[in-house]
Amino acid sequence: MAELRCRPGDLARVVYSTNPALLGRTVIVERWGEFDRWDVTLLGAPAFGLEFRTGRPVVGNKTAFRDSSLVPLRGDSLQAKQPEREADHA
């Protein structure tokens, strides 16, 4: 298995979804669930979607995403990816 970007307890941003209403939403990563997806809780308003197994319509704050569909929002990962800049004294 490839190294996962998210960890349980992370805040993460949704960067890919078949439901355009979920793009950009912030979630709390709960646990690694079935079907190789993270079980997550949407922050804010509930969302309309289709149940994964049955295809039935649902409204709620619980859903699941692949790891590649989420970008963790951690202070340590942001600092690690940003190069240090010299101070501009002009």
N, CA, C and O atoms as a MOPAC input file, in Angstrom:
PM7 MOZYME 1SCF
protein

 N      0.83700 1    -1.17400 1     0.00000 1
 C      0.00000 1     0.00000 1     0.00000 1
 C      0.88400 1     1.23900 1     0.00000 1
 O      1.89400 1     1.28600 1     0.70200 1
 N      0.51100 1     2.22500 1    -0.77500 1
 C      1.26300 1     3.48400 1    -0.82000 1
 C      1.11600 1     4.22300 1     0.51000 1
 O      0.18800 1     3.97100 1     1.27700 1
 N      2.04100 1     5.12900 1     0.76200 1
 C      1.97800 1     5.91900 1     1.98300 1
 C      0.77200 1     6.85200 1     1.91600 1
 O      0.57100 1     7.55600 1     0.92600 1
 N     -0.02600 1     6.84800 1     2.98300 1
 C     -1.21900 1     7.68600 1     3.03000 1
 C     -0.86300 1     9.09700 1     3.46500 1
 O      0.00700 1     9.29400 1     4.31400 1
 N     -1.54300 1    10.08100 1     2.87700 1
 C     -1.29500 1    11.47700 1     3.24200 1
 C     -2.02400 1    11.85600 1     4.52300 1
 O     -1.49400 1    12.61100 1     5.33800 1
 N     -3.23200 1    11.33900 1     4.70600 1
 C     -4.04200 1    11.70000 1     5.86700 1
 C     -3.82500 1    10.72900 1     7.02000 1
 O     -3.36900 1     9.60000 1     6.83700 1
 N     -4.17100 1    11.20900 1     8.21600 1
 C     -4.13100 1    10.38900 1     9.42800 1
 C     -5.42500 1    10.63500 1    10.19700 1
 O     -6.03100 1    11.69800 1    10.05600 1
 N     -5.85900 1     9.66400 1    11.01200 1
 C     -7.05200 1     9.89800 1    11.83200 1
 C     -6.86900 1    11.14500 1    12.69600 1
 O     -5.81300 1    11.35100 1    13.29600 1
 N     -7.91100 1    11.97200 1    12.74900 1
 C     -7.87100 1    13.20500 1    13.52300 1
 C     -7.48100 1    14.43000 1    12.72100 1
 O     -7.63500 1    15.55200 1    13.20300 1
 N     -6.97700 1    14.24500 1    11.50500 1
 C     -6.58900 1    15.38000 1    10.65600 1
 C     -7.80700 1    16.17200 1    10.19900 1
 O     -8.89200 1    15.62200 1    10.01300 1
 N     -7.60600 1    17.46700 1    10.02200 1
 C     -8.50500 1    18.26600 1     9.19600 1
 C     -7.97900 1    18.13200 1     7.77700 1
 O     -6.76700 1    18.10600 1     7.56300 1
 N     -8.87700 1    18.04600 1     6.80900 1
 C     -8.44100 1    17.90900 1     5.41600 1
 C     -9.40200 1    18.66100 1     4.50700 1
 O    -10.56000 1    18.89000 1     4.85700 1
 N     -8.90600 1    19.04200 1     3.33700 1
 C     -9.71600 1    19.71800 1     2.32300 1
 C     -9.99400 1    18.72400 1     1.20500 1
 O     -9.10500 1    17.98300 1     0.78600 1
 N    -11.24100 1    18.71400 1     0.72100 1
 C    -11.63700 1    17.84200 1    -0.38600 1
 C    -11.17000 1    18.48800 1    -1.69400 1
 O    -11.58700 1    19.59800 1    -2.02500 1
 N    -10.30700 1    17.79100 1    -2.43000 1
 C     -9.78600 1    18.32000 1    -3.69600 1
 C    -10.31500 1    17.56000 1    -4.91200 1
 O    -10.14500 1    18.01700 1    -6.04300 1
 N    -10.95200 1    16.41300 1    -4.69900 1
 C    -11.58000 1    15.68400 1    -5.79800 1
 C    -12.83400 1    15.00500 1    -5.27200 1
 O    -12.80700 1    14.35800 1    -4.22500 1
 N    -13.92600 1    15.15300 1    -5.99900 1
 C    -15.17300 1    14.47700 1    -5.66800 1
 C    -16.03800 1    14.42800 1    -6.91500 1
 O    -16.00500 1    15.34800 1    -7.73200 1
 N    -16.81200 1    13.36500 1    -7.06700 1
 C    -17.77400 1    13.30700 1    -8.16200 1
 C    -18.95200 1    14.23200 1    -7.88500 1
 O    -19.72600 1    14.54200 1    -8.79100 1
 N    -19.09100 1    14.67500 1    -6.63900 1
 C    -20.12800 1    15.62400 1    -6.24700 1
 C    -19.49800 1    17.01400 1    -6.16300 1
 O    -18.75500 1    17.28200 1    -5.21900 1
 N    -19.76800 1    17.90400 1    -7.11500 1
 C    -19.12200 1    19.21700 1    -7.11400 1
 C    -19.41100 1    20.04500 1    -5.86500 1
 O    -18.63400 1    20.94000 1    -5.53300 1
 N    -20.50400 1    19.76700 1    -5.17000 1
 C    -20.83200 1    20.51200 1    -3.95300 1
 C    -19.85700 1    20.21300 1    -2.81600 1
 O    -19.80100 1    20.96000 1    -1.84000 1
 N    -19.09500 1    19.13400 1    -2.93200 1
 C    -18.15500 1    18.76800 1    -1.86700 1
 C    -16.74900 1    19.31600 1    -2.09200 1
 O    -15.93200 1    19.30300 1    -1.17100 1
 N    -16.45500 1    19.79300 1    -3.29200 1
 C    -15.11500 1    20.32300 1    -3.57400 1
 C    -14.82600 1    21.53000 1    -2.68700 1
 O    -15.63500 1    22.45100 1    -2.58800 1
 N    -13.67400 1    21.51000 1    -2.05300 1
 C    -13.27200 1    22.60900 1    -1.18900 1
 C    -13.78700 1    22.50500 1     0.23100 1
 O    -13.40200 1    23.30700 1     1.08300 1
 N    -14.64900 1    21.53900 1     0.50900 1
 C    -15.18000 1    21.39200 1     1.86500 1
 C    -14.08300 1    20.89400 1     2.80000 1
 O    -13.16500 1    20.18800 1     2.38300 1
 N    -14.19500 1    21.27100 1     4.05900 1
 C    -13.26500 1    20.81300 1     5.08400 1
 C    -13.90300 1    19.65300 1     5.83000 1
 O    -15.09200 1    19.67900 1     6.14600 1
 N    -13.09300 1    18.62800 1     6.10800 1
 C    -13.58000 1    17.43000 1     6.79100 1
 C    -12.65200 1    17.08000 1     7.94900 1
 O    -11.49800 1    17.50500 1     7.99400 1
 N    -13.18200 1    16.29900 1     8.88100 1
 C    -12.36700 1    15.67100 1     9.92300 1
 C    -12.19400 1    14.21600 1     9.51600 1
 O    -13.17700 1    13.50700 1     9.29900 1
 N    -10.95800 1    13.77500 1     9.41300 1
 C    -10.66100 1    12.39000 1     9.04500 1
 C    -10.86900 1    11.52600 1    10.28800 1
 O    -10.19600 1    11.71900 1    11.30100 1
 N    -11.79600 1    10.57600 1    10.21200 1
 C    -12.14700 1     9.74500 1    11.36700 1
 C    -11.30700 1     8.46800 1    11.44500 1
 O    -10.57200 1     8.25400 1    12.40900 1
 N    -11.42700 1     7.62200 1    10.41400 1
 C    -10.72700 1     6.32700 1    10.42900 1
 C    -10.65000 1     5.77800 1     9.01900 1
 O    -11.38000 1     6.20600 1     8.12500 1
 N     -9.74200 1     4.81100 1     8.83600 1
 C     -9.61800 1     4.10600 1     7.55900 1
 C    -10.77000 1     3.12200 1     7.50000 1
 O    -10.87200 1     2.23500 1     8.34800 1
 N    -11.63900 1     3.26600 1     6.50800 1
 C    -12.84900 1     2.45800 1     6.44600 1
 C    -12.81000 1     1.41800 1     5.35400 1
 O    -11.75200 1     1.04100 1     4.85200 1
 N    -13.99300 1     0.97000 1     5.00300 1
 C    -14.14100 1    -0.03600 1     3.95300 1
 C    -13.80600 1     0.55800 1     2.58700 1
 O    -13.80200 1     1.77600 1     2.40700 1
 N    -13.53400 1    -0.30100 1     1.65600 1
 C    -13.32400 1     0.07500 1     0.25500 1
 C    -12.14200 1     1.02200 1     0.06900 1
 O    -12.14700 1     1.83700 1    -0.85200 1
 N    -11.13100 1     0.92700 1     0.92900 1
 C     -9.91600 1     1.75000 1     0.82500 1
 C    -10.22700 1     3.24200 1     0.77500 1
 O     -9.71900 1     3.97000 1    -0.07800 1
 N    -11.06200 1     3.67700 1     1.69700 1
 C    -11.43200 1     5.09200 1     1.80100 1
 C    -11.41100 1     5.51500 1     3.26500 1
 O    -11.59300 1     4.70400 1     4.17300 1
 N    -11.18200 1     6.82900 1     3.46600 1
 C    -11.27700 1     7.39800 1     4.80200 1
 C    -12.74000 1     7.70100 1     5.11900 1
 O    -13.45200 1     8.28100 1     4.29900 1
 N    -13.18300 1     7.30300 1     6.31500 1
 C    -14.47500 1     7.75800 1     6.81700 1
 C    -14.24900 1     9.15100 1     7.37500 1
 O    -13.34400 1     9.36000 1     8.18300 1
 N    -15.06800 1    10.10700 1     6.94900 1
 C    -14.87600 1    11.49900 1     7.34500 1
 C    -16.19500 1    12.10700 1     7.79900 1
 O    -17.27600 1    11.59600 1     7.50300 1
 N    -16.07300 1    13.22400 1     8.53500 1
 C    -17.21500 1    14.03900 1     8.92100 1
 C    -17.06000 1    15.39600 1     8.25300 1
 O    -16.04100 1    16.06400 1     8.42600 1
 N    -18.05900 1    15.80200 1     7.49600 1
 C    -18.05600 1    17.12300 1     6.86400 1
 C    -18.29000 1    18.18200 1     7.93000 1
 O    -19.17900 1    18.02800 1     8.76800 1
 N    -17.50900 1    19.24800 1     7.91000 1
 C    -17.75000 1    20.37000 1     8.80200 1
 C    -18.75500 1    21.30500 1     8.13700 1
 O    -18.75300 1    21.45700 1     6.91500 1
 N    -19.59800 1    21.92000 1     8.92700 1
 C    -20.59400 1    22.83900 1     8.37300 1
 C    -21.87000 1    22.10700 1     8.00400 1
 O    -22.24300 1    21.11500 1     8.63000 1
 N    -22.52400 1    22.61000 1     6.98700 1
 C    -23.82900 1    22.09500 1     6.56800 1
 C    -23.73400 1    20.67300 1     6.02900 1
 O    -22.72900 1    20.30400 1     5.42100 1
 N    -24.78100 1    19.87000 1     6.24900 1
 C    -24.80300 1    18.53700 1     5.65200 1
 C    -24.85600 1    18.63200 1     4.13100 1
 O    -25.18300 1    19.68000 1     3.57400 1
 N    -24.53600 1    17.54100 1     3.47800 1
 C    -24.50500 1    17.52200 1     2.01400 1
 C    -25.42400 1    16.42300 1     1.48400 1
 O    -25.64000 1    15.40300 1     2.13900 1
 N    -25.95200 1    16.65100 1     0.29900 1
 C    -26.74700 1    15.65400 1    -0.40900 1
 C    -25.80100 1    14.77500 1    -1.21500 1
 O    -24.84100 1    15.27000 1    -1.80500 1
 N    -26.06600 1    13.49100 1    -1.24300 1
 C    -25.25500 1    12.57900 1    -2.03400 1
 C    -25.96900 1    11.26100 1    -2.24300 1
 O    -27.14600 1    11.11800 1    -1.91200 1
 N    -25.24800 1    10.30000 1    -2.79500 1
 C    -25.78000 1     8.96000 1    -3.01500 1
 C    -25.02500 1     7.97800 1    -2.13900 1
 O    -23.79900 1     8.03200 1    -2.04700 1
 N    -25.76500 1     7.07300 1    -1.49300 1
 C    -25.15800 1     6.05600 1    -0.64000 1
 C    -24.26400 1     5.16500 1    -1.49300 1
 O    -24.65300 1     4.74900 1    -2.58400 1
 N    -23.06800 1     4.87400 1    -0.99300 1
 C    -22.03800 1     4.18400 1    -1.77100 1
 C    -22.49600 1     2.82300 1    -2.28800 1
 O    -22.30300 1     2.51100 1    -3.46300 1
 N    -23.09600 1     2.01900 1    -1.42900 1
 C    -23.45000 1     0.65600 1    -1.82900 1
 C    -24.76800 1     0.56400 1    -2.58000 1
 O    -24.88000 1    -0.18700 1    -3.55000 1
 N    -25.77800 1     1.33100 1    -2.13400 1
 C    -27.11900 1     1.17800 1    -2.70700 1
 C    -27.45600 1     2.21400 1    -3.76600 1
 O    -28.35500 1     1.99600 1    -4.57800 1
 N    -26.74500 1     3.34400 1    -3.76900 1
 C    -27.06400 1     4.41500 1    -4.70500 1
 C    -28.27300 1     5.23500 1    -4.29300 1
 O    -28.74300 1     6.07600 1    -5.05900 1
 N    -28.78500 1     4.99700 1    -3.08300 1
 C    -29.94300 1     5.75300 1    -2.59600 1
 C    -29.52600 1     7.16100 1    -2.18400 1
 O    -28.40900 1     7.36600 1    -1.71100 1
 N    -30.42400 1     8.13200 1    -2.36300 1
 C    -30.10100 1     9.50000 1    -1.95200 1
 C    -30.03200 1     9.62200 1    -0.42900 1
 O    -30.83200 1     9.02500 1     0.29200 1
 N    -29.06400 1    10.40300 1     0.04500 1
 C    -28.89300 1    10.64300 1     1.48100 1
 C    -28.48800 1    12.10100 1     1.70000 1
 O    -27.91500 1    12.73900 1     0.81700 1
 N    -28.79400 1    12.60900 1     2.88200 1
 C    -28.33100 1    13.91900 1     3.32200 1
 C    -27.67300 1    13.69700 1     4.67200 1
 O    -28.27600 1    13.11400 1     5.57300 1
 N    -26.42900 1    14.16100 1     4.81600 1
 C    -25.75000 1    13.95500 1     6.09000 1
 C    -24.36400 1    14.56100 1     6.10700 1
 O    -23.91300 1    15.17200 1     5.13800 1
 N    -23.69600 1    14.37300 1     7.24300 1
 C    -22.33800 1    14.88800 1     7.43000 1
 C    -21.28300 1    13.79100 1     7.37700 1
 O    -20.09100 1    14.08800 1     7.44000 1
 N    -21.68900 1    12.54200 1     7.26200 1
 C    -20.74500 1    11.42500 1     7.21000 1
 C    -20.61600 1    10.94700 1     5.77300 1
 O    -21.61400 1    10.76300 1     5.07600 1
 N    -19.37200 1    10.74600 1     5.33400 1
 C    -19.12700 1    10.21700 1     3.99500 1
 C    -17.73900 1     9.58800 1     3.97900 1
 O    -17.10700 1     9.45600 1     5.02700 1
 N    -17.26600 1     9.20400 1     2.81300 1
 C    -15.94900 1     8.57900 1     2.69700 1
 C    -15.25500 1     9.08800 1     1.44100 1
 O    -15.89400 1     9.34800 1     0.42100 1
 N    -13.92400 1     9.22800 1     1.53300 1
 C    -13.12000 1     9.68500 1     0.40600 1
 C    -11.85700 1     8.85200 1     0.30200 1
 O    -11.33500 1     8.35900 1     1.30200 1
 N    -11.37300 1     8.70500 1    -0.92100 1
 C    -10.04400 1     8.12900 1    -1.12300 1
 C     -9.01100 1     9.09500 1    -0.57200 1
 O     -9.25700 1    10.29900 1    -0.49800 1
 N     -7.87000 1     8.57500 1    -0.19000 1
 C     -6.79600 1     9.41800 1     0.34300 1
 C     -6.37100 1    10.46500 1    -0.68000 1
 O     -6.06800 1    11.60100 1    -0.31600 1
 N     -6.34800 1    10.09300 1    -1.95000 1
 C     -5.91800 1    11.02400 1    -2.99900 1
 C     -6.91500 1    12.16000 1    -3.22300 1
 O     -6.58200 1    13.14500 1    -3.88400 1
 N     -8.12400 1    12.04300 1    -2.68900 1
 C     -9.13600 1    13.09200 1    -2.82600 1
 C     -9.05400 1    14.13700 1    -1.72600 1
 O     -9.77400 1    15.13500 1    -1.75300 1
 N     -8.17200 1    13.90500 1    -0.75400 1
 C     -8.05200 1    14.79400 1     0.40100 1
 C     -6.64100 1    15.34900 1     0.51600 1
 O     -5.66700 1    14.66500 1     0.20100 1
 N     -6.53800 1    16.59700 1     0.97000 1
 C     -5.24400 1    17.20000 1     1.29300 1
 C     -5.28500 1    17.55500 1     2.77100 1
 O     -6.10100 1    18.38000 1     3.18300 1
 N     -4.41200 1    16.94300 1     3.58000 1
 C     -4.42600 1    17.24900 1     5.01300 1
 C     -4.04700 1    18.70000 1     5.27200 1
 O     -3.20900 1    19.27000 1     4.57400 1
 N     -4.67400 1    19.28800 1     6.28200 1
 C     -4.40400 1    20.67100 1     6.68000 1
 C     -3.65700 1    20.64100 1     8.01000 1
 O     -4.22900 1    20.88500 1     9.07300 1
 N     -2.38300 1    20.34100 1     7.92400 1
 C     -1.52100 1    20.25800 1     9.10800 1
 C     -0.47700 1    21.33900 1     9.02200 1
 O      0.04500 1    21.60700 1     7.94000 1
 N     -0.16000 1    21.96700 1    10.13400 1
 C      0.87300 1    22.99100 1    10.15500 1
 C      2.23300 1    22.45200 1     9.76100 1
 O      2.98500 1    23.13400 1     9.06400 1
 N      2.57100 1    21.23000 1    10.19700 1
 C      3.89500 1    20.68300 1     9.90600 1
 C      4.08600 1    20.40900 1     8.42300 1
 O      5.17700 1    20.63200 1     7.89800 1
 N      3.05500 1    19.93100 1     7.73100 1
 C      3.21000 1    19.62500 1     6.30900 1
 C      3.27800 1    20.90100 1     5.47600 1
 O      3.94700 1    20.92500 1     4.44300 1
 N      2.60000 1    21.95400 1     5.90500 1
 C      2.66600 1    23.20800 1     5.16200 1
 C      4.05700 1    23.80800 1     5.25100 1
 O      4.58400 1    24.29500 1     4.25100 1
 N      4.66000 1    23.78000 1     6.43400 1
 C      5.99200 1    24.33900 1     6.60200 1
 C      7.02900 1    23.51600 1     5.85400 1
 O      7.99200 1    24.06800 1     5.32100 1
 N      6.84700 1    22.22100 1     5.81000 1
 C      7.81500 1    21.35700 1     5.14200 1
 C      7.81100 1    21.58400 1     3.63100 1
 O      8.83800 1    21.39300 1     2.98000 1
 N      6.67800 1    21.98800 1     3.06500 1
 C      6.57400 1    22.15200 1     1.62000 1
 C      6.94200 1    23.55500 1     1.15200 1
 O      7.17700 1    23.76400 1    -0.03800 1
 N      6.99800 1    24.51900 1     2.06700 1
 C      7.29300 1    25.88800 1     1.67300 1
 C      8.77300 1    26.17800 1     1.86000 1
 O      9.29900 1    26.02800 1     2.96300 1
 N      9.45400 1    26.59200 1     0.79200 1
 C     10.87200 1    26.92900 1     0.94000 1
 C     11.02200 1    28.20300 1     1.76800 1
 O     10.16200 1    29.08400 1     1.73700 1
 N     12.11100 1    28.28300 1     2.49700 1
 C     12.36100 1    29.48100 1     3.29300 1
 C     12.77200 1    30.61600 1     2.37600 1
 O     13.48300 1    30.40800 1     1.39300 1
 N     12.32200 1    31.81100 1     2.70100 1
 C     12.64400 1    32.98400 1     1.90200 1
 C     13.52800 1    33.90900 1     2.71800 1
 O     13.39700 1    34.01900 1     3.93700 1
 N     14.41900 1    34.56100 1     2.02100 1
 C     15.25000 1    35.55900 1     2.68100 1
 C     14.42800 1    36.81900 1     2.89200 1
 O     13.52300 1    37.12200 1     2.11400 1
 N     14.75100 1    37.54100 1     3.94200 1
 C     14.06300 1    38.79700 1     4.20600 1
 C     14.44000 1    39.81600 1     3.14600 1
 O     15.59400 1    39.89400 1     2.72400 1
 N     13.46600 1    40.58700 1     2.72300 1
 C     13.70000 1    41.63800 1     1.73400 1
 C     13.92200 1    42.94300 1     2.48600 1
 O     13.00000 1    43.46500 1     3.11200 1
 N     15.11600 1    43.46200 1     2.42900 1
 C     15.46000 1    44.67000 1     3.18100 1
 C     15.48100 1    45.91300 1     2.30400 1
 O     16.09100 1    46.91600 1     2.67500 1
 N     14.83900 1    45.86800 1     1.17100 1
 C     14.87700 1    47.01100 1     0.24700 1
 C     13.96500 1    48.12700 1     0.67200 1
 O     13.89000 1    49.15300 1    -0.00300 1

